[in-house]
Amino acid sequence: MDSQPINVSVNSEIGKLQHVLVHTPGPELERITPENAHTYLFSDILNMQVAQKEYGYFKKVLQKVAEVHEISDLLTDILKMDHIKNGLVDRICRAENKGFIAAYLKSLSAEDLARQLIEGVYLDDITYINSDKSALTPIPNLFFMRDASFTMFDNIMISNMATQVRARECMILEAIYNLHPLFETKVINPVLNYDSRGIGTVEGGDVQIIRDDVVICGVGARTNMHGVEALVEHLKTKPGVKHLIFQELPLTPDSFIHLDMVFTMLDVNKCMIYKPVIKSSTFKTFHITIDGQKALGAEAPDMVSALKSVGIDLEPVYCGNGNDDFAAREQWHSGCNFFCLAPGQFLGYGRNKHTLDALNKAGYNVVTAADVVNGKYDLSGKKCIVAFEGNELSRGGGGARCMTMPVQRMAVDW
């Protein structure tokens, strides 16, 4: 296990990255079929070998600038302790009504158990006769690391997912954050802590930390207003005046599931937006000011205007380079979904050509992940978009931000 604990701290979307969690997609992707894809929240089936090759370049870029931690390795670490192994197996089996498989799971080594909790358990793996083909379903969404948890300032927050099929991800991550010595933080599930009705949902793809006093959130298919209210209650526990700005999102199609599919930060003064949602009279923006136990809300003209009102003056870069048809096509393939390595330096898919053209016009060099990985381009201090191949990964319905869970960033000089 890593001996030096991480002092969890994320006070922006853009601060220089120091520690980030990822999951390289594996055989769990091959459990997705045309018949069950919708159950697992996919609109297509992915080729695992191609997806892994694309992901390899993505991960190697991250490793150029930060410490990168694989979730499967961290899970294996904690499962080497029998009391943790038994407790997590019991919790998962109880939640999924799979008690018949508990003894088999507990008999596995830490490495095999970590693998099967992610990839699933099938009848070929056990001697139990059961009518269900999968004794334990896979969790193929795990490589979208941002959804099941997110870092808010000095806390790691456990999401309350909108769909039961992703609940195991939260259980696994909560165990890692609470029990692995790598993390020095208080872990909070805002819905369980603050929503007495227990009907709130909040997912990390909807939550962005803009500054140490400003949080933005999407409200739509995955995060509901009860989840937003739980976040407000959590912010009441933090010192100083805080601002939570939330944005209504379309409920369909699936490309709008989270706020980071229509808005991401790029720099201290720039953001990427999907104009038909962010600059729209149809989808409302609300600004809640939290001061102690008081929370006052009012409608705002739009997200960019609301951020400007709290001193964050952003110039939008438009997905699709301002062309509505190109924007719709590229937004579908995560054309707004960027992940910052440092202010003005970020990762995104290379397939979204018109969006990359817009970024280039805005002053960012377009460089390939291959050139960064092979040492042909030095990232030091340069404003750039690192474009990685994502023709297969993008079919999963997420981009660079979706596939990362930062737990430590450096402070930003605003």
Phi, psi and omega per residue, in radians:
M1 nan 2.656 3.063
D2 -1.133 2.383 -3.067
S3 -1.608 -0.418 -3.085
Q4 -1.653 1.954 -3.102
P5 -1.172 2.612 3.063
I6 -1.544 2.196 3.001
N7 -1.418 1.699 -3.020
V8 -1.049 2.216 -3.105
S9 -2.836 1.932 3.044
V10 -2.339 1.854 -3.108
N11 -1.986 0.198 3.089
S12 -2.881 2.949 3.023
E13 -1.524 -0.215 -2.925
I14 -2.092 -0.182 -3.105
G15 -0.994 2.615 -3.098
K16 -0.921 2.189 -3.058
L17 -1.245 2.366 3.105
Q18 -2.090 -0.771 3.104
H19 -2.382 2.361 -3.135
V20 -2.513 2.509 3.113
L21 -1.795 2.466 3.125
V22 -2.473 2.916 2.943
H23 -2.388 2.019 3.078
T24 -1.240 2.142 -3.104
P25 -1.063 2.478 -3.075
G26 -2.341 -2.635 -3.061
P27 -1.030 -0.294 3.079
E28 -1.038 -0.478 3.090
L29 -1.124 -0.539 -3.095
E30 -1.370 -0.055 3.039
R31 -1.506 -0.116 3.103
I32 -1.472 2.236 3.123
T33 -2.160 2.914 3.073
P34 -0.995 -0.524 -3.107
E35 -1.322 -0.604 -3.055
N36 -1.888 -0.003 -3.067
A37 -0.942 -0.779 -3.111
H38 -1.105 -0.657 3.105
T39 -1.031 -0.666 -3.134
Y40 -1.578 0.195 3.030
L41 1.266 0.377 3.074
F42 -1.785 2.528 3.048
S43 -1.752 0.018 3.134
D44 -2.712 2.940 3.050
I45 -1.903 2.468 -3.013
L46 -1.824 2.593 2.993
N47 -1.477 1.999 -3.017
M48 -1.080 -0.755 -3.066
Q49 -1.110 -0.748 3.133
V50 -1.190 -0.756 3.128
A51 -1.044 -0.721 3.140
Q52 -1.155 -0.660 3.113
K53 -1.114 -0.791 3.106
E54 -1.103 -0.743 -3.117
Y55 -1.129 -0.576 -3.135
G56 -1.018 -0.758 3.101
Y57 -1.178 -0.706 3.085
F58 -0.992 -0.858 -3.111
K59 -1.153 -0.677 -3.124
K60 -1.153 -0.562 3.047
V61 -1.138 -0.782 3.103
L62 -1.003 -0.714 -3.108
Q63 -1.189 -0.323 3.080
K64 -1.207 -0.435 -3.001
V65 -2.114 -0.253 -2.997
A66 -2.614 2.956 2.975
E67 -1.412 2.180 -3.084
V68 -1.960 2.209 -3.065
H69 -2.038 2.194 3.105
E70 -1.455 2.240 -3.132
I71 -1.044 -0.678 -3.130
S72 -1.096 -0.608 3.094
D73 -1.195 -0.756 3.138
L74 -1.143 -0.663 3.099
L75 -1.130 -0.764 3.097
T76 -1.021 -0.736 3.132
D77 -0.950 -0.902 -3.045
I78 -1.291 -0.461 -3.128
L79 -1.307 -0.147 3.053
K80 -1.258 -0.236 3.070
M81 -1.688 2.049 -2.986
D82 -1.012 -0.681 -3.095
H83 -1.174 -0.573 3.079
I84 -1.269 -0.790 3.114
K85 -0.960 -0.898 -3.072
N86 -1.134 -0.702 -3.129
G87 -1.146 -0.741 -3.125
L88 -1.217 -0.721 3.092
V89 -1.050 -0.802 3.140
D90 -1.066 -0.728 -3.110
R91 -1.131 -0.789 -3.127
I92 -1.145 -0.805 -3.113
C93 -1.121 -0.651 3.107
R94 -1.168 -0.782 -3.111
A95 -1.155 -0.563 -3.061
E96 -1.828 0.129 3.129
N97 0.977 0.845 -3.113
K98 -2.162 0.690 -3.089
G99 -1.014 -0.500 -3.104
F100 -1.109 -0.341 -3.068
I101 -1.760 -0.039 -3.043
A102 -1.042 -0.805 -3.103
A103 -1.091 -0.699 3.101
Y104 -1.089 -0.810 -3.123
L105 -1.077 -0.724 -3.115
K106 -1.188 -0.366 -3.135
S107 -1.391 -0.220 -3.072
L108 -1.367 2.711 2.981
S109 -1.182 2.880 3.137
A110 -1.026 -0.735 -3.112
E111 -1.127 -0.805 -3.120
D112 -1.205 -0.651 3.128
L113 -1.159 -0.771 3.106
A114 -1.007 -0.766 -3.136
R115 -1.103 -0.797 -3.045
Q116 -1.332 -0.448 3.031
L117 -1.162 -0.446 3.118
I118 -1.623 -0.810 -3.038
E119 -1.463 -0.332 -3.090
G120 1.690 2.891 3.116
V121 -2.138 2.283 -3.085
Y122 -2.098 2.869 -3.006
L123 -1.032 -0.462 3.075
D124 -1.161 -0.359 -3.076
D125 -1.507 -0.315 -3.046
I126 -2.342 2.926 -3.103
T127 -1.771 0.217 -3.127
Y128 -1.551 2.297 3.121
I129 -1.578 2.075 -3.071
N130 -2.464 2.527 -3.083
S131 -1.234 -0.391 -3.139
D132 -1.461 2.237 -3.110
K133 -1.017 -0.690 3.138
S134 -1.783 2.067 3.073
A135 -1.228 -0.555 3.045
L136 -2.501 2.131 -3.052
T137 -1.209 2.709 3.060
P138 -1.336 2.941 3.044
I139 -2.160 1.307 -3.028
P140 -1.223 -0.197 3.108
N141 -1.459 -0.051 -2.999
L142 -1.036 -0.501 -3.120
F143 -1.199 -0.249 2.952
F144 -1.476 1.306 -2.959
M145 -1.098 -0.380 -3.013
R146 -1.287 -0.394 -2.921
D147 -1.330 -0.800 -2.978
A148 -1.408 -0.213 3.063
S149 -2.751 2.850 3.085
F150 -2.725 2.701 -3.139
T151 -1.728 2.222 3.102
M152 -2.163 1.797 -3.104
F153 1.071 -1.963 -3.095
D154 -1.827 0.199 3.120
N155 -2.012 2.569 2.895
I156 -1.710 2.215 -3.073
M157 -1.818 2.300 3.070
I158 -1.613 2.215 -3.127
S159 -1.260 2.715 2.934
N160 -1.929 1.762 -2.907
M161 -1.261 2.623 -3.136
A162 -1.317 -0.310 -3.103
T163 -2.223 2.381 -3.092
Q164 -1.133 -0.453 -3.083
V165 -1.094 -0.292 -3.135
R166 -1.891 0.145 -3.072
A167 -1.121 -0.605 -3.112
R168 -1.105 -0.575 3.089
E169 -0.975 -0.778 -3.131
C170 -1.126 -0.707 3.140
M171 -1.119 -0.752 3.129
I172 -1.128 -0.816 -3.107
L173 -1.155 -0.695 3.125
E174 -1.072 -0.714 3.105
A175 -1.099 -0.755 3.138
I176 -1.096 -0.856 -3.074
Y177 -1.123 -0.628 -3.100
N178 -1.426 -0.512 -2.920
L179 -2.009 -0.293 3.120
H180 -1.462 2.316 -3.105
P181 -1.157 -0.136 -3.132
L182 -1.178 -0.439 -2.984
F183 -1.872 2.235 3.097
E184 -2.006 1.567 -3.019
T185 -2.899 2.891 2.960
K186 -1.727 2.224 -3.107
V187 -1.670 2.280 -3.034
I188 -2.305 2.308 2.921
N189 -1.767 1.803 -2.987
P190 -1.067 -0.627 -3.134
V191 -1.182 -0.816 3.131
L192 -1.133 -0.586 -3.095
N193 -1.364 -0.613 -2.919
Y194 -2.168 -0.225 -3.115
D195 -1.797 1.699 -3.062
S196 -1.104 -0.415 3.135
R197 -1.430 -0.338 3.090
G198 1.186 0.395 -3.107
I199 -1.939 0.085 3.124
G200 -1.301 2.556 2.979
T201 -2.243 2.435 3.050
V202 -2.607 2.307 3.133
E203 -2.175 2.552 -3.005
G204 -1.082 -0.454 3.097
G205 -1.135 -0.317 3.129
D206 -1.598 -0.206 -3.003
V207 -1.938 2.223 3.094
Q208 -2.256 2.341 3.084
I209 -1.637 1.948 -3.059
I210 -1.577 -0.810 3.124
R211 -2.567 3.018 -3.069
D212 -1.188 -0.047 3.062
D213 -2.250 0.140 -3.050
V214 -2.324 2.173 3.071
V215 -2.168 2.447 3.026
I216 -2.082 2.709 -3.035
C217 -2.631 2.513 3.031
G218 -1.645 2.602 3.065
V219 -2.200 2.054 -3.084
G220 -2.969 -2.246 -3.051
A221 -1.245 -0.434 -3.027
R222 -1.968 -0.549 3.107
T223 -2.043 2.221 -3.139
N224 -1.868 3.084 -3.068
M225 -1.146 -0.523 3.083
H226 -1.140 -0.620 3.055
G227 -1.160 -0.716 3.080
V228 -1.075 -0.742 3.128
E229 -1.086 -0.631 3.085
A230 -1.123 -0.688 3.082
L231 -1.117 -0.685 3.095
V232 -1.055 -0.773 3.129
E233 -1.081 -0.668 3.096
H234 -1.150 -0.730 -3.139
L235 -1.128 -0.437 3.076
K236 -1.133 -0.374 -3.135
T237 -1.462 -0.124 -3.098
K238 -1.684 2.545 -3.113
P239 -1.251 2.645 3.072
G240 1.457 2.985 3.118
V241 -1.330 2.308 3.112
K242 -2.123 2.720 3.116
H243 -2.207 2.262 3.000
L244 -2.076 2.067 -3.136
I245 -1.934 2.121 -3.135
F246 -2.073 2.580 -2.991
Q247 -2.111 2.191 3.011
E248 -1.198 2.449 -3.141
L249 -2.116 2.656 3.033
P250 -1.100 2.530 3.119
L251 -1.404 -0.388 3.073
T252 -2.450 2.718 -0.080
P253 -1.362 -3.011 -3.048
D254 -1.119 -0.337 -3.106
S255 -1.195 -0.169 -3.140
F256 -1.815 0.359 -2.997
I257 -1.089 -0.502 -3.095
H258 -2.347 2.765 3.118
L259 -1.028 -0.617 -3.082
D260 -1.270 0.038 3.001
M261 -1.585 -0.130 3.120
V262 -2.269 -0.151 -3.116
F263 -2.698 2.194 2.930
T264 -2.493 2.656 3.090
M265 -1.401 2.548 3.116
L266 -2.088 -0.548 -2.961
D267 -2.841 3.136 3.100
V268 -1.152 -0.349 -3.075
N269 -2.323 0.237 -3.132
K270 -2.445 2.589 3.066
C271 -2.451 2.790 3.048
M272 -1.803 2.273 -3.141
I273 -2.335 2.675 2.923
Y274 -1.720 1.812 -2.941
K275 -0.988 -0.723 -3.091
P276 -1.079 -0.286 3.061
V277 -1.829 -0.826 -3.036
I278 -1.306 -0.582 3.084
K279 -1.910 1.170 -2.999
S280 -2.399 2.490 3.037
S281 -1.474 -0.215 -3.124
T282 -1.387 -0.716 -3.073
F283 -1.830 1.990 -2.957
K284 -1.424 2.713 3.055
T285 -2.119 2.375 3.140
F286 -2.252 2.510 -3.089
H287 -2.075 2.060 3.105
I288 -1.891 2.170 3.075
T289 -1.773 2.193 -3.062
I290 -2.002 2.093 -3.123
D291 -2.313 1.789 -3.044
G292 1.133 -2.211 3.129
Q293 -1.595 0.050 3.141
K294 -1.692 2.421 3.072
A295 -2.385 2.028 -3.120
L296 -2.022 2.287 -3.084
G297 -2.089 2.637 3.079
A298 -2.679 2.644 3.093
E299 -1.254 2.501 3.103
A300 -2.001 2.754 -3.138
P301 -1.051 -0.745 3.118
D302 -2.989 3.046 -3.073
M303 -1.083 -0.779 -3.100
V304 -1.112 -0.727 3.112
S305 -1.157 -0.699 3.136
A306 -1.104 -0.715 3.110
L307 -1.173 -0.649 3.105
K308 -1.091 -0.593 -3.116
S309 -1.172 -0.311 3.084
V310 -1.908 0.350 3.002
G311 1.554 0.242 3.088
I312 -1.948 1.678 -3.018
D313 -1.675 1.860 -3.010
L314 -1.957 2.441 2.981
E315 -1.684 2.037 -3.115
P316 -1.266 2.464 2.897
V317 -1.854 2.330 -2.976
Y318 -1.678 2.223 3.008
C319 -0.964 2.334 -3.127
G320 1.394 0.114 3.107
N321 1.040 0.596 3.042
G322 1.503 -0.090 3.106
N323 -1.623 2.093 -3.025
D324 -1.041 -0.703 -3.128
D325 -1.182 -0.808 3.101
F326 -1.118 -0.684 -3.136
A327 -1.060 -0.780 -3.127
A328 -1.100 -0.738 3.127
R329 -1.143 -0.771 -3.046
E330 -1.373 -0.563 3.039
Q331 -1.071 -0.660 3.113
W332 -1.000 -0.600 3.114
H333 -1.820 0.763 2.982
S334 1.052 0.687 -3.131
G335 -1.252 -0.178 3.051
C336 -1.823 -0.045 -2.940
N337 -1.683 1.616 -3.113
F338 -2.019 2.673 -3.135
F339 -2.201 2.137 -3.069
C340 -1.435 2.316 2.976
L341 -1.556 -0.498 3.124
A342 -2.930 2.946 3.097
P343 -0.972 2.180 3.117
G344 1.334 0.243 -3.109
Q345 -2.432 2.026 -2.958
F346 -2.639 2.848 -3.111
L347 -1.865 2.516 3.053
G348 -2.902 2.981 -3.102
Y349 -1.232 2.423 3.103
G350 -1.366 -0.234 -3.058
R351 -1.289 -0.319 -3.052
N352 -1.573 1.306 -2.955
K353 -1.045 -0.779 -3.060
H354 -1.198 -0.616 3.061
T355 -1.178 -0.695 3.083
L356 -1.114 -0.641 3.075
D357 -1.074 -0.722 3.119
A358 -1.106 -0.701 3.121
L359 -1.158 -0.686 3.107
N360 -1.082 -0.749 3.093
K361 -1.116 -0.498 -3.134
A362 -1.434 0.008 3.033
G363 1.868 0.220 -3.117
Y364 -1.908 2.164 3.069
N365 -1.144 2.417 3.060
V366 -1.676 2.018 -3.132
V367 -2.184 2.688 -3.121
T368 -1.568 2.620 3.076
A369 -1.065 -0.640 -3.139
A370 -1.052 -0.713 3.139
D371 -1.180 -0.633 3.095
V372 -1.180 -0.817 -3.107
V373 -1.110 -0.679 -3.091
N374 -1.506 0.105 3.069
G375 1.372 0.230 3.125
K376 -1.447 -0.275 3.121
Y377 -2.367 2.158 3.139
D378 -1.615 2.136 -3.075
L379 -1.292 -0.268 -2.969
S380 -0.864 1.923 2.989
G381 1.200 0.185 -3.032
K382 -1.761 2.481 3.050
K383 -1.415 2.051 -3.089
C384 -2.820 2.788 2.933
I385 -1.904 2.089 3.080
V386 -1.569 1.912 -3.066
A387 -1.655 2.141 3.101
F388 -2.013 2.660 -3.125
E389 -1.125 2.327 -3.120
G390 -2.563 0.534 -3.133
N391 -1.082 -0.579 3.116
E392 -1.585 -0.828 -3.121
L393 -0.994 -0.706 -3.079
S394 -1.112 -0.400 3.113
R395 -1.224 -0.225 3.066
G396 -1.365 -0.238 3.074
G397 1.657 0.463 3.111
G398 -2.765 2.908 -3.093
G399 -2.208 -2.706 -3.006
A400 -1.071 -0.736 3.127
R401 -1.158 -0.706 -3.139
C402 -1.034 -0.559 -3.002
M403 -1.603 0.206 -3.088
T404 -2.309 2.570 3.046
M405 -2.295 1.548 3.140
P406 -1.249 2.436 3.088
V407 -2.105 -0.141 3.040
Q408 -2.662 2.206 3.032
R409 -2.271 2.709 3.050
M410 -1.364 2.780 3.112
A411 -1.161 2.676 -3.133
V412 -1.877 2.373 3.041
D413 -1.527 1.669 -3.107
W414 -1.330 nan nan
